[in-house]
């Protein structure tokens, strides 16, 4: 999971993407549509769950290595966070980076983004904060900065795991093309581990992840005049061992027909909508993906080697 992508308006793009995904034999929905305002709030709750080790582990790595990390990023930085969410982990960077030029949070949900930017501005009144609502999986415009300022992109939370391997490689290349003046990419990614721990992280005992997954159906109902019955869909987390990834699905509990903007979509009992992937990496497989565009790598991990943070330059 992640706070990824631009909040796309209730429009042709949303309708086209939803219908396209639901017409395939394996029905799917783009995970970028999780993140309306409610979805973003639910994801913040997920990050605080006991089972969801990713957020606290990444934060602990940051806390234990913050001096080394900020030294690697250096001074005179424009910090550009992709999928910023509530910017919890970012505060450590903002507190320790020397002579920080500006902070540019980029997020899918414009309303959520603007609210968080205002809250952060109150905490850091002397910091230039320039929020950007954009689909960062595609080229987007950044606020201007002087030539001597280094662009450092920050992509926390193992959001890279939501991409297919091919799309992740394309994304890394896209970001590398936006970096100049000795900048880089500070990125977090989840490491391969036992299945039981992974499943628990994506199917928590309180049902918050289930609510997050079903929220995409609520959004489609609201914005596309659809009639999904949430009680007839079940949240399901599956570990795909061959692909080293967790898959999130919504399983139809009955034979049913759903109408979306006048188009009828039939679901058999047991059929699923594939809503999200979360790929897990080894250090070597991640390096294989990034080596063509980034030559220098610095790595920080926790003692259990659950998660890794790298600075690529």
C-alpha positions as CSV (number, residue, x, y, z in Angstrom):
1,X,0.0,0.0,0.0
2,X,1.0,3.4,-0.4
3,X,0.0,7.1,-0.7
4,X,0.7,7.0,-4.3
5,X,-0.7,8.9,-7.4
6,X,-2.7,12.0,-8.4
7,X,-6.4,12.3,-7.4
8,X,-8.1,12.0,-10.7
9,X,-11.4,13.9,-11.1
10,X,-14.7,12.1,-11.4
11,X,-14.5,12.1,-15.1
12,X,-13.8,10.2,-18.3
13,X,-10.4,9.0,-17.0
14,X,-11.9,7.4,-14.0
15,X,-14.8,5.8,-15.9
16,X,-12.5,4.5,-18.7
17,X,-10.0,3.0,-16.2
18,X,-12.7,1.3,-14.1
19,X,-14.5,-0.2,-17.1
20,X,-11.3,-1.2,-18.8
21,X,-10.1,-3.1,-15.7
22,X,-13.4,-4.8,-15.0
23,X,-13.8,-6.1,-18.6
24,X,-10.8,-8.4,-18.3
25,X,-11.0,-12.1,-17.3
26,X,-9.1,-11.2,-14.2
27,X,-11.0,-8.1,-13.1
28,X,-8.8,-5.3,-11.7
29,X,-9.0,-1.6,-10.6
30,X,-6.0,0.8,-10.6
31,X,-4.8,1.3,-7.0
32,X,-4.3,5.0,-7.7
33,X,-8.0,5.4,-7.1
34,X,-7.7,4.3,-3.5
35,X,-6.6,7.8,-2.5
36,X,-9.5,10.1,-2.2
37,X,-9.7,12.0,1.0
38,X,-11.3,9.0,2.9
39,X,-8.8,6.5,1.4
40,X,-5.9,8.7,2.5
41,X,-7.3,8.9,6.0
42,X,-7.7,5.1,6.2
43,X,-4.1,4.6,5.0
44,X,-2.9,6.8,7.8
45,X,-4.7,4.5,10.2
46,X,-3.1,1.4,8.6
47,X,0.3,2.9,9.2
48,X,-0.3,2.9,12.9
49,X,-1.5,-0.7,13.2
50,X,0.6,-3.3,15.1
51,X,0.6,-5.7,12.2
52,X,1.7,-3.1,9.7
53,X,5.4,-3.2,10.4
54,X,6.5,-1.2,7.4
55,X,5.9,2.3,8.7
56,X,7.4,2.0,12.1
57,X,10.4,-0.1,10.8
58,X,11.2,2.6,8.2
59,X,10.8,5.3,10.8
60,X,13.2,3.5,13.1
61,X,15.8,3.1,10.4
62,X,15.5,6.8,9.7
63,X,15.8,7.7,13.4
64,X,18.9,5.5,13.9
65,X,20.7,6.7,10.8
66,X,19.4,10.3,10.3
67,X,22.8,11.9,10.5
68,X,24.3,9.6,7.9
69,X,21.2,10.0,5.7
70,X,21.1,13.7,5.7
71,X,24.9,13.8,5.2
72,X,24.4,11.8,2.0
73,X,21.7,14.2,0.8
74,X,24.0,17.1,1.6
75,X,23.0,20.8,1.7
76,X,21.0,23.2,-0.5
77,X,18.3,20.6,-1.3
78,X,14.9,20.9,-2.7
79,X,13.2,17.9,-1.1
80,X,10.5,16.5,-3.3
81,X,8.4,13.8,-1.6
82,X,6.3,11.6,-3.8
83,X,3.1,10.3,-2.2
84,X,3.6,12.5,0.8
85,X,0.5,11.6,2.8
86,X,0.8,13.1,6.3
87,X,4.6,13.6,5.9
88,X,5.2,11.8,9.2
89,X,8.6,10.4,8.3
90,X,9.5,13.6,6.4
91,X,9.7,15.6,9.6
92,X,12.9,13.9,10.5
93,X,14.5,15.1,7.3
94,X,13.1,18.6,7.7
95,X,14.5,18.8,11.2
96,X,18.0,17.6,10.2
97,X,18.7,18.8,6.7
98,X,21.0,21.8,6.7
99,X,20.2,24.9,4.6
100,X,17.1,23.2,3.1
101,X,15.9,25.2,0.2
102,X,12.3,24.0,0.0
103,X,9.9,21.1,0.5
104,X,7.6,19.9,-2.3
105,X,5.0,17.3,-1.2
106,X,3.4,15.6,-4.2
107,X,0.3,13.5,-3.6
108,X,-2.8,12.1,-5.3
109,X,-5.4,13.6,-3.1
110,X,-5.4,17.4,-3.6
111,X,-7.7,18.1,-0.6
112,X,-5.7,15.9,1.7
113,X,-2.5,17.3,0.4
114,X,-3.5,21.0,0.9
115,X,-4.7,20.3,4.4
116,X,-1.4,18.6,5.4
117,X,0.7,21.3,3.7
118,X,-1.1,23.9,5.8
119,X,-0.5,21.9,9.0
120,X,3.1,21.4,8.2
121,X,3.5,25.2,7.4
122,X,2.4,26.0,10.9
123,X,5.1,23.7,12.3
124,X,7.8,25.1,10.0
125,X,6.8,28.7,9.4
126,X,10.2,29.6,7.9
127,X,10.3,26.7,5.4
128,X,9.1,27.2,1.8
129,X,6.5,24.5,1.2
130,X,5.1,24.1,-2.3
131,X,2.5,21.3,-2.6
132,X,1.9,19.8,-6.0
133,X,-1.1,17.6,-6.9
134,X,0.1,15.5,-9.7
135,X,0.3,12.0,-11.1
136,X,4.0,11.4,-10.4
137,X,4.0,8.2,-12.5
138,X,4.0,10.5,-15.5
139,X,6.2,13.6,-16.1
140,X,5.0,16.6,-14.0
141,X,6.1,20.2,-13.4
142,X,8.1,21.1,-10.3
143,X,8.4,24.5,-8.7
144,X,11.5,26.4,-10.0
145,X,14.7,26.5,-8.0
146,X,18.1,28.1,-8.5
147,X,20.7,26.0,-10.4
148,X,22.8,25.4,-7.3
149,X,19.9,23.7,-5.5
150,X,19.9,19.9,-5.6
151,X,16.7,18.1,-6.4
152,X,16.4,15.1,-4.0
153,X,13.3,13.0,-4.5
154,X,12.0,11.1,-1.5
155,X,9.8,8.0,-2.1
156,X,9.1,6.4,1.3
157,X,6.8,3.6,2.5
158,X,7.7,0.9,-0.1
159,X,5.4,2.5,-2.6
160,X,7.7,1.3,-5.3
161,X,6.3,-2.2,-4.5
162,X,2.9,-1.3,-5.9
163,X,4.4,-1.1,-9.4
164,X,4.9,-4.1,-11.6
165,X,8.6,-4.8,-12.1
166,X,8.4,-3.3,-15.6
167,X,6.6,-0.2,-14.4
168,X,8.9,0.2,-11.5
169,X,11.9,0.2,-13.8
170,X,10.2,2.8,-16.0
171,X,9.4,4.9,-12.9
172,X,13.0,4.8,-11.7
173,X,14.1,6.0,-15.1
174,X,11.5,8.8,-15.2
175,X,12.7,10.1,-11.8
176,X,16.3,9.9,-12.8
177,X,15.5,12.2,-15.7
178,X,14.2,14.9,-13.3
179,X,17.3,14.9,-11.2
180,X,20.2,17.2,-11.9
181,X,23.0,19.1,-10.0
182,X,24.1,16.1,-8.0
183,X,20.7,15.3,-6.7
184,X,19.3,11.8,-6.1
185,X,16.5,9.5,-4.9
186,X,16.0,8.5,-1.3
187,X,13.7,5.4,-1.5
188,X,12.3,2.8,0.9
189,X,11.4,-0.7,-0.1
190,X,10.2,-3.8,1.7
191,X,12.4,-6.9,1.8
192,X,11.4,-10.5,1.2
193,X,10.3,-12.2,4.4
194,X,8.0,-15.0,5.7
195,X,4.5,-15.3,4.3
196,X,2.7,-15.2,7.7
197,X,4.1,-11.8,8.6
198,X,3.3,-10.4,5.2
199,X,-0.3,-11.6,5.2
200,X,-0.9,-10.1,8.7
201,X,0.3,-6.7,7.5
202,X,-2.2,-6.6,4.7
203,X,-5.2,-8.2,6.4
204,X,-5.2,-6.7,9.9
205,X,-7.4,-7.9,12.8
206,X,-9.2,-4.6,13.1
207,X,-10.4,-4.6,9.5
208,X,-8.9,-1.3,8.6
209,X,-7.2,-2.6,5.5
210,X,-10.5,-4.3,4.5
211,X,-12.2,-0.9,4.8
212,X,-9.4,0.7,2.8
213,X,-9.8,-1.8,0.0
214,X,-13.6,-1.5,-0.1
215,X,-13.3,2.3,-0.1
216,X,-12.5,2.1,-3.8
217,X,-15.9,0.7,-4.4
218,X,-17.5,3.5,-2.3
219,X,-15.7,6.0,-4.5
220,X,-16.9,4.3,-7.7
221,X,-20.5,4.3,-6.4
222,X,-20.3,8.0,-5.5
223,X,-18.5,9.3,-8.6
224,X,-19.7,7.0,-11.3
225,X,-23.3,6.3,-10.3
226,X,-22.5,2.6,-9.6
227,X,-24.3,0.2,-7.3
228,X,-21.7,-2.0,-5.7
229,X,-23.1,-3.7,-2.6
230,X,-20.1,-3.7,-0.2
231,X,-21.6,-6.5,1.9
232,X,-21.3,-8.8,-1.0
233,X,-17.5,-8.3,-1.5
234,X,-14.8,-9.6,0.8
235,X,-11.3,-8.3,1.3
236,X,-8.6,-10.9,0.6
237,X,-4.8,-10.7,0.8
238,X,-2.8,-13.4,-1.0
239,X,0.9,-14.0,-1.2
240,X,2.1,-14.8,-4.7
241,X,5.3,-16.7,-4.1
242,X,6.4,-16.8,-7.7
243,X,6.2,-13.0,-8.0
244,X,7.3,-12.3,-4.4
245,X,4.4,-10.0,-3.9
246,X,1.3,-9.5,-1.8
247,X,-1.9,-9.2,-3.8
248,X,-5.0,-7.4,-2.5
249,X,-8.4,-8.6,-4.0
250,X,-12.1,-8.0,-3.5
251,X,-13.9,-11.3,-3.7
252,X,-17.5,-11.5,-4.9
253,X,-19.5,-13.5,-2.3
254,X,-22.4,-14.3,-4.7
255,X,-23.3,-14.3,-8.4
256,X,-24.2,-10.6,-9.0
257,X,-24.5,-7.8,-11.5
258,X,-23.1,-4.3,-10.8
259,X,-24.1,-1.3,-12.9
260,X,-21.5,1.4,-13.5
261,X,-22.7,4.6,-15.4
262,X,-25.2,2.4,-17.2
263,X,-22.9,-0.5,-18.0
264,X,-23.6,-3.8,-16.4
265,X,-20.7,-6.0,-15.1
266,X,-21.4,-9.5,-14.0
267,X,-19.5,-11.2,-11.2
268,X,-19.5,-14.9,-10.5
269,X,-19.4,-16.1,-6.9
270,X,-15.7,-16.4,-5.9
271,X,-14.5,-14.1,-8.7
272,X,-12.1,-11.3,-7.6
273,X,-11.2,-7.8,-8.4
274,X,-7.4,-7.4,-8.2
275,X,-6.9,-4.0,-6.6
276,X,-3.2,-3.8,-5.6
277,X,0.2,-5.5,-5.6
278,X,3.0,-5.0,-3.1
279,X,6.2,-6.5,-4.4
280,X,9.0,-7.4,-2.1
281,X,12.7,-7.2,-3.0
282,X,16.1,-8.5,-2.1
283,X,19.0,-6.0,-2.1
284,X,20.3,-7.7,-5.3
285,X,17.0,-7.7,-7.2
286,X,16.5,-4.0,-6.3
287,X,20.0,-3.1,-7.4
288,X,19.4,-5.0,-10.7
289,X,16.4,-2.7,-11.3
290,X,18.2,0.6,-10.5
291,X,21.8,0.0,-11.7
292,X,21.1,1.2,-15.3
293,X,20.4,4.8,-14.1
294,X,22.0,5.2,-10.7
295,X,25.6,4.3,-10.2
296,X,26.0,5.2,-6.5
297,X,24.1,3.5,-3.7
298,X,24.0,3.9,0.1
299,X,21.9,1.5,2.1
300,X,20.4,1.5,5.6
301,X,18.5,-1.4,7.2
302,X,17.0,-2.5,10.5
303,X,18.6,-5.3,12.5
304,X,16.0,-7.9,11.4
305,X,16.4,-6.8,7.8
306,X,12.7,-6.3,7.2
307,X,13.1,-3.1,5.3
308,X,15.7,-1.0,3.5
309,X,16.3,2.6,2.7
310,X,18.6,3.6,-0.1
311,X,20.0,6.8,-1.5
312,X,20.6,6.5,-5.2
313,X,22.6,9.1,-7.0
